[in-house]
Amino acid sequence: MRRLSDRWLAYAMVLPVVAAVLAFVVGPTYDVFSLSFTRFVMGQERGFGTLVNFRALFADPLFTLVLVNTAIWILGGTLFCVLLGLGVGAYLARDGRMPTALRAIILLPWILPDVVTAMAWKWMLHGQVGIIGQTIQAAGLSDQPISLLGDPDLVMWVLVAVVVWRKMPLVALILCAAIRSVPQEHFEAARLDGANGWEQFRYIVLPHIAFSLTAVSVISMIWITAEFTLPWVMTGGGPANASQILSTYIYQQSFQFFNWGVGSAMSVINLVMLLGIVSLYLYVVRRSWRSGASA
Amino acid sequence: MKRILSEAAFALIGIVIALFVLFPIFWLFLASFKSGDELARLPATFWPAEPSLAAYTDLFARGSQSNQLLDWPTLIGNSLLVSVASTVIVVFFGTIAGYAFSRLKFPGRDLILGGLLVSRMFQGAALLLPTFRLMNWLDLSDSLFGLILLYSAFGLPFATWIIASGLREIPVELEESAMMDGASRLQSMVIIVLPLATPSLITAAMWHFVGAWSEFAFASILIESTANKTVTIGLASFVDYFSLEFQRVGAAATLVALPILAIFIFGQRYFTRGLLQGAVKG
């Protein structure tokens, strides 16, 4: 009897959270899927069960560029985030005053609001008086003030650099924790065997942190795929759509052009991508999930 | 000799990392104390030639150029209201649910908890359009109450998870002995468990506050009237007006960053608590 009432008590206690997720995540997900198969005429819903939105999307000449930019954004961002995070994490994991001090401040870029980050970089990248452009000019690499955010060939890579600056610290800190959990005896044994720094890293550290490294790579990919504010506030997809990625194009089509059909079709594509990456993540952490342990 | 060289290289790498991390933030902060003329001058000066707080006072002074565009006291008030209210809601319901997830056995428990966490990974640009429709349907767009509701719903799963893992670390025996002595479940939860779980409640509250204060995407599609704008929307639109007067943008950005910095500095102990596990789980 006691157990049965416990069960209903438990369901009642978790109800608010479950209801919130159903109403604000599951419901909207269903809604956007059904929207994407709905025909819109002059902003009015006219009939369900059509692929017209996806056809319109794939016929949009801009969409290819958006896909290429999104690939640069997600793959480039994740790759550099993890590589740089691994390097910085290895440094942070060392003993000493410098690494300890850095561990305390490194998260600053990660915790500041996206919009603040965007302002800081907009200021450094300012086309006329930005410090980065000035430095490039002073170094003799350009004979006029240079606007990196205004250059269609470079703008995507500049955005990647900014998102790496923002997301790398947590990757570094997680990998730092993983590296510090390598038992000291392993290093001593390796040193006795005459292994140099690189060999110690390659044969002792890397196998030990392989799990954390995989998990954190997939997690970074989820963060970067879902990220919208930073690219939107920095460039708004410009110049001339040169930095338009899936998330910014969803925003533009849905809320500036009120093209809900195409907007919802792209949202569905974005959700399917996320679903793929999240499944990959769940597969990677499947063993630690049950035990409640984490990377 | 070789040892000194390698130590110097070690220190140098540290300095490069510190510069990389801090310079962009510090550079904008410095700009907020310079004058518009100084910012337009080439080459750039590092320290402000004539440090001034004008950019900050302009944000609040009625009739000044900054204040005419956006009423910063209103923006700050709105952001505070939304962040604090949703934090209270999230911690309250998160504690109740966290207790159930950590203390009670019921069919589907692990599945539901896992589902909650996974749901968090989907809150991004893909949900902007359906959320806009939902909030319109509820007649809650362009309303701070609507934002509070939305942020609470988005923040609850993670808060629940942090609090549930905090509660799991508290021995069940403490409660059992209290209940043996005649305390009800509610009494033992409030009197015995909650005080011990305070650190995880603070962690959850901080994480949620930071997220709510920083949120931009959903606020920007939902809020239309000037009276309901939050600081992030204000800051994002502010930059469009001041192409060369970045001291104003810098001052506003510093203001927006201030509560987050305070939490980062004074709450670091709590903040990093759930971080390594929590962030990895989504």
Chai-1 contact restraints between the chains, C-beta under 6 A:
chainA,res_idxA,chainB,res_idxB,connection_type,confidence,min_distance_angstrom,max_distance_angstrom,comment,restraint_id
A,D6,B,L104,contact,1.0,0.0,6.0,A-B,restraint_1
A,R7,B,F106,contact,1.0,0.0,6.0,A-B,restraint_2
A,A10,B,A100,contact,1.0,0.0,6.0,A-B,restraint_3
A,A10,B,L104,contact,1.0,0.0,6.0,A-B,restraint_4
A,A10,B,F106,contact,1.0,0.0,6.0,A-B,restraint_5
A,M13,B,I96,contact,1.0,0.0,6.0,A-B,restraint_6
A,M13,B,A97,contact,1.0,0.0,6.0,A-B,restraint_7
A,M13,B,A100,contact,1.0,0.0,6.0,A-B,restraint_8
A,V14,B,A97,contact,1.0,0.0,6.0,A-B,restraint_9
A,V14,B,A100,contact,1.0,0.0,6.0,A-B,restraint_10
A,P16,B,F93,contact,1.0,0.0,6.0,A-B,restraint_11
A,V17,B,A97,contact,1.0,0.0,6.0,A-B,restraint_12
A,V17,B,L156,contact,1.0,0.0,6.0,A-B,restraint_13
A,V17,B,T160,contact,1.0,0.0,6.0,A-B,restraint_14
A,A20,B,A153,contact,1.0,0.0,6.0,A-B,restraint_15
A,A20,B,L156,contact,1.0,0.0,6.0,A-B,restraint_16
A,V21,B,L116,contact,1.0,0.0,6.0,A-B,restraint_17
A,V21,B,S119,contact,1.0,0.0,6.0,A-B,restraint_18
A,F24,B,A153,contact,1.0,0.0,6.0,A-B,restraint_19
A,V25,B,S119,contact,1.0,0.0,6.0,A-B,restraint_20
A,V25,B,F122,contact,1.0,0.0,6.0,A-B,restraint_21
A,P28,B,L127,contact,1.0,0.0,6.0,A-B,restraint_22
A,P28,B,P130,contact,1.0,0.0,6.0,A-B,restraint_23
A,P28,B,T131,contact,1.0,0.0,6.0,A-B,restraint_24
A,P28,B,L134,contact,1.0,0.0,6.0,A-B,restraint_25
A,D31,B,P130,contact,1.0,0.0,6.0,A-B,restraint_26
A,V32,B,L129,contact,1.0,0.0,6.0,A-B,restraint_27
A,V32,B,P130,contact,1.0,0.0,6.0,A-B,restraint_28
A,V88,B,I17,contact,1.0,0.0,6.0,A-B,restraint_29
A,Y91,B,I13,contact,1.0,0.0,6.0,A-B,restraint_30
A,M98,B,G14,contact,1.0,0.0,6.0,A-B,restraint_31
A,L102,B,I17,contact,1.0,0.0,6.0,A-B,restraint_32
A,I106,B,V21,contact,1.0,0.0,6.0,A-B,restraint_33
A,P109,B,V21,contact,1.0,0.0,6.0,A-B,restraint_34
A,I111,B,I260,contact,1.0,0.0,6.0,A-B,restraint_35
A,I111,B,F264,contact,1.0,0.0,6.0,A-B,restraint_36
A,L112,B,A257,contact,1.0,0.0,6.0,A-B,restraint_37
A,P113,B,S214,contact,1.0,0.0,6.0,A-B,restraint_38
A,V115,B,F216,contact,1.0,0.0,6.0,A-B,restraint_39
A,V115,B,T232,contact,1.0,0.0,6.0,A-B,restraint_40
A,V115,B,L235,contact,1.0,0.0,6.0,A-B,restraint_41
A,V115,B,A236,contact,1.0,0.0,6.0,A-B,restraint_42
A,V116,B,A253,contact,1.0,0.0,6.0,A-B,restraint_43
A,V116,B,V256,contact,1.0,0.0,6.0,A-B,restraint_44
A,V116,B,A257,contact,1.0,0.0,6.0,A-B,restraint_45
A,M119,B,V249,contact,1.0,0.0,6.0,A-B,restraint_46
A,M119,B,A253,contact,1.0,0.0,6.0,A-B,restraint_47
A,A120,B,P24,contact,1.0,0.0,6.0,A-B,restraint_48
A,A120,B,I25,contact,1.0,0.0,6.0,A-B,restraint_49
A,A120,B,L28,contact,1.0,0.0,6.0,A-B,restraint_50
A,W123,B,L28,contact,1.0,0.0,6.0,A-B,restraint_51
A,W123,B,F246,contact,1.0,0.0,6.0,A-B,restraint_52
A,M124,B,P24,contact,1.0,0.0,6.0,A-B,restraint_53
A,V129,B,A40,contact,1.0,0.0,6.0,A-B,restraint_54
A,I131,B,A44,contact,1.0,0.0,6.0,A-B,restraint_55
A,L170,B,A279,contact,1.0,0.0,6.0,A-B,restraint_56
A,A177,B,L276,contact,1.0,0.0,6.0,A-B,restraint_57
A,A215,B,V280,contact,1.0,0.0,6.0,A-B,restraint_58
A,I222,B,M121,contact,1.0,0.0,6.0,A-B,restraint_59
A,A226,B,G124,contact,1.0,0.0,6.0,A-B,restraint_60
A,F228,B,A125,contact,1.0,0.0,6.0,A-B,restraint_61
A,F228,B,A217,contact,1.0,0.0,6.0,A-B,restraint_62
A,T229,B,F216,contact,1.0,0.0,6.0,A-B,restraint_63
A,T229,B,A217,contact,1.0,0.0,6.0,A-B,restraint_64
A,V233,B,A236,contact,1.0,0.0,6.0,A-B,restraint_65
A,S247,B,A125,contact,1.0,0.0,6.0,A-B,restraint_66
A,I250,B,A125,contact,1.0,0.0,6.0,A-B,restraint_67
A,S254,B,L129,contact,1.0,0.0,6.0,A-B,restraint_68
A,F255,B,I221,contact,1.0,0.0,6.0,A-B,restraint_69
A,G263,B,L129,contact,1.0,0.0,6.0,A-B,restraint_70
A,S264,B,L129,contact,1.0,0.0,6.0,A-B,restraint_71
A,S267,B,A126,contact,1.0,0.0,6.0,A-B,restraint_72
A,S267,B,L129,contact,1.0,0.0,6.0,A-B,restraint_73
A,N270,B,A126,contact,1.0,0.0,6.0,A-B,restraint_74
A,L271,B,A126,contact,1.0,0.0,6.0,A-B,restraint_75
A,L274,B,F122,contact,1.0,0.0,6.0,A-B,restraint_76
A,V278,B,M121,contact,1.0,0.0,6.0,A-B,restraint_77
A,S294,B,Q277,contact,1.0,0.0,6.0,A-B,restraint_78
A,S294,B,V280,contact,1.0,0.0,6.0,A-B,restraint_79
A,A295,B,V280,contact,1.0,0.0,6.0,A-B,restraint_80
